[in-house]
């Protein structure tokens, strides 16, 4: 199916990227979405998300550290790998390029590689080089780039159009021009790259530094023993050392652990693993040691354990804590440590709490979840009416008398007691969630009411009198209490 990503434009949405089917039908990036759909009505489109694409490229660049330690994101759709000194590990440059393409294809992405002495030349060959001719031999960059179009210099579109109008369609033709006249013609100002500068960078006449991505935090502490450990005391001492090293590493990186795995490597080649999770991010060494109490005893050392490792499988940013003058330094009234110890002793799922759920219906807007796994909260809208402190699991029917058919209630009967309403506020309309199969339900009009004795209630009317049809009159319910 033809598919395209769109981005905002001056006169409406424009195509930011198209797949092969859309390209075969004549669509191209930069075309207005309205024109594209007029040309191809069956085009499927979705809004581009540049920020998420950038994060995906950064993750892919870190994944490419298996090929070389120097990897960087190059523009909005490329990666730059400095393979100097690493290509021989893969059988040469051509074999390494084929390996990179094959491994990335295994991740579900289509990649084109280009190899050259400079980043600009590699960029040009990857995007404009012919199949089988995307590798420039050392010192042969100018000859490899000569037949490529001027757009391969990454110059501004207006500069490329001007070069073509002057009859300069290739990089080789531009490089043959006298340099002073080229500089005068295309010097666009102090803050922009000129055509001459782009050309010199691609051909290696000017430096083109690359800032590689910093490696992610290791979040791992290892410990190898000169002699295999068998007794429990030795394993506990090793755990204390690992926790201390991991806590220092997490504090240096501003992180806290949410899930940890303790690995045991036996001399016979076997391995064992014990894991714990925390309700909140933490790097408190004493607390982390307590979580593993009782778990080390379940490990069979066999003929001995010669190595251990503590890995923070999941880590989150954690701000530094302020020291307290009282309570012996770092003090905390958070229930997280208690929850973690209960889960460590009683097992996963033994402790739970109410977590918000993205639902408009009040009775579906919460669920029981393990601490720390509540998921994303339903965004709070400014000015949203206050919800009652006590919400019934199931709304209870009430009998209501209103001054007007679709007006607020004036009197209602609940649990055989009649309550006269002194004040009412509303309605707040809540429509059924059609995307969950509730399209046949009636809309709800909620009212916050107060009776003559000062008690406050949350009532709602399901349906409207004017839309009742064959369903009968609307029904009234009480859904919660204030105070």
Secondary structure as UniProt FT lines:
FT   STRAND          3..7
FT   TURN            10..11
FT   STRAND          14..18
FT   HELIX           20..24
FT   TURN            25..26
FT   TURN            29..30
FT   HELIX           33..39
FT   TURN            41..42
FT   STRAND          44..47
FT   HELIX           50..63
FT   HELIX           64..66
FT   STRAND          71..74
FT   TURN            75..77
FT   STRAND          78..81
FT   TURN            84..86
FT   HELIX           87..90
FT   HELIX           93..106
FT   TURN            107..108
FT   HELIX           119..128
FT   TURN            131..132
FT   TURN            138..139
FT   HELIX           141..146
FT   HELIX           150..153
FT   HELIX           157..165
FT   TURN            166..167
FT   HELIX           171..175
FT   HELIX           179..186
FT   TURN            190..191
FT   HELIX           195..202
FT   TURN            203..204
FT   STRAND          220..229
FT   HELIX           232..253
FT   STRAND          255..266
FT   TURN            267..268
FT   STRAND          271..282
FT   HELIX           285..291
FT   TURN            292..295
FT   HELIX           296..298
FT   TURN            302..303
FT   STRAND          305..317
FT   TURN            325..328
FT   HELIX           336..346
FT   TURN            348..349
FT   STRAND          353..356
FT   HELIX           362..364
FT   STRAND          366..369
FT   TURN            371..372
FT   TURN            382..383
FT   STRAND          390..402
FT   TURN            405..406
FT   STRAND          409..414
FT   TURN            415..416
FT   STRAND          417..430
FT   HELIX           434..436
FT   TURN            439..440
FT   STRAND          444..451
FT   TURN            452..453
FT   STRAND          456..462
FT   HELIX           465..467
FT   HELIX           469..471
FT   STRAND          475..482
//
